[in-house]
Amino acid sequence: MRHPIDVTCCKELSLCSVPFLNRRLKSALENMEISKLFPVQVALWQEIVGVSDFERDLCVNSPTGSGKTLAYALPIVQKLLSASRVKYLRALVVVPTRDLALQVKQVFDAIALPLGLCVGLAVGQSSVTDEISSLVHLPGDDEDSDLGFFSPFWFQSKVDILVATPGRLVEHVHMSRGFTLKHLHYLVVDEADRLLREDYQFWLPTVLRSAQSSNNDGGGGVPYSPWNIRTCGRVDSGSRPHSRLAKVVLSATLTRDPGRLVQLNLHHPLFLSTGKMRYRLPENLESYKLICERKVKPLYLVALLKSLGEEKCIVFTRSVDSTRRLCKLLNCFGDLQIDIKEYSGHQHQRVRSKTLNEFRKGQFQVLVSSDAMTRGMDVEGVRNVINYDMPKYIKTYVHRAGRTARAGQTGCCFTLMSNDEVGRFKKLMKKAEASASLEYTVPFRLIEELHSTYQSALSELKECGGNPRISPVHRSKRKKRKTSISRE
Ligand SMILES: Nc1ncnc2c1ncn2[C@@H]1O[C@H](COP(=O)(O)OP(=O)(O)OP(=O)(O)O)[C@@H](O)[C@H]1O
């Protein structure tokens, strides 16, 4: 950990030059229009598939949009290819949110499905019962069960790889009959600093203990969960290629604090990092500050949006309440002619996913979001990020700004601030590498022109019940939900 490997020393590699790359995996990548591996992907390939052969667990701190998902998905899929033909759940990826899990699953699907490996999802999108029947063969699943035969496939895993959020994962471990982590070879913890910060029903000790049970009993002994029963008709135990559960832990802002990482029980961890500092912004990102009067901040935002034309854009606010308020206000600006939608922890998951899909398809142009969007989300074509409220921490700035300038593309991050916030912004930015910022101005004339529309928008907002301040009903609902809604 004291001697991290600098990922920037790895050069991009064309697919033809990647050593040991499976032929079918190469064509799957080509179908995704990927012709080369990015530096972090080369580094992980070397450590996992190359001569190092996953001798050590890996901690990866690499900027947003640098391709971390494929960096772990690719070598893990290649490793799973050489293992037994019987299906076992052998790779588990844990991420903090459902939308992110869906995104990660898509990457795995693209490279694993053509090679006959199955990828499952445990995120609480459907009931526990429905979800488990997509992950494990249960009695009643097949024709034999109607005849009263004992099927050799009962409780056999249907998937080789599982992408999960921590809460639902723990539910399955404790309650789902037939679900087991006994055969797990690989554990990936994506957005690890976020996942380690919160307990999520002790997900980590639960996973480690549950996966550990195979080490102690050779893969076929007493299961951890009361519901786990021995897989019937097993041909082999799916024994691990490594004597341990091999782990990859990643984030664009991964901590180097051993006190925090110790809970992962890492085996001779190797730290792979980009640059010298913990926080680093994407190479092709331009950061701008936009100084404005606090009272008329929405006016400046509208002027900025107008100046950006038709470009896809995400506006971040400090809370779910501000997100709702701002979105309503912007939609009351009659002549704005920009389609704007909200994405926040206030909304039902179904609504959020729908909004995200529409945004991905380009059906509207501006997404107003709480920090629910900051972590990991990859939306093609986002050219601008706007911090309507300046983030408190550099970590938040890094994740928000990182929704643009991904995969080597260019992008801009604008932060609105009043004069008295400029000092704090400077201090904040000093904490990150490659974080020089310029001042952006919008023509004063435009602000003046917008004044009257702003006043009418405020009145309209009041009329339609979108009181800028939170109503008592709203406040009591919010109180109830306070414990369940994650602000991120
Ligand atoms: N080798 C590659 N060639 C071309 N595009 C790639 C390659 N690898 C990844 N990408 C694309 O780069 C984008 C960013 O990848 P990814 O989401 O994995 O980044 P990340 O490092 O996980 O970012 P974050 O820290 O924000 O989660 C995605 O759109 C992905 O399709």
The ligand as an ORCA input file, in Angstrom:
! r2SCAN-3c Opt
* xyz 0 1
  N     -11.534      0.429    -23.834
  C     -12.513      1.279    -24.052
  N     -12.676      1.880    -25.256
  C     -13.679      2.767    -25.475
  N     -14.583      3.135    -24.540
  C     -14.476      2.564    -23.324
  C     -13.452      1.612    -23.012
  N     -13.603      1.230    -21.733
  C     -14.669      1.898    -21.240
  N     -15.185      2.700    -22.191
  C     -16.320      3.618    -22.026
  O     -15.912      4.612    -21.097
  C     -17.022      5.078    -20.342
  C     -16.652      5.133    -18.864
  O     -16.457      3.830    -18.356
  P     -16.831      3.443    -16.850
  O     -18.254      3.776    -16.582
  O     -16.389      2.067    -16.632
  O     -15.905      4.475    -16.056
  P     -15.518      4.476    -14.510
  O     -14.049      4.604    -14.432
  O     -16.154      3.328    -13.825
  O     -16.176      5.845    -14.047
  P     -16.818      6.243    -12.590
  O     -15.688      6.392    -11.633
  O     -17.538      7.504    -12.865
  O     -17.718      5.105    -12.216
  C     -18.163      4.129    -20.661
  O     -19.055      4.780    -21.546
  C     -17.513      2.964    -21.362
  O     -18.351      2.374    -22.325
*
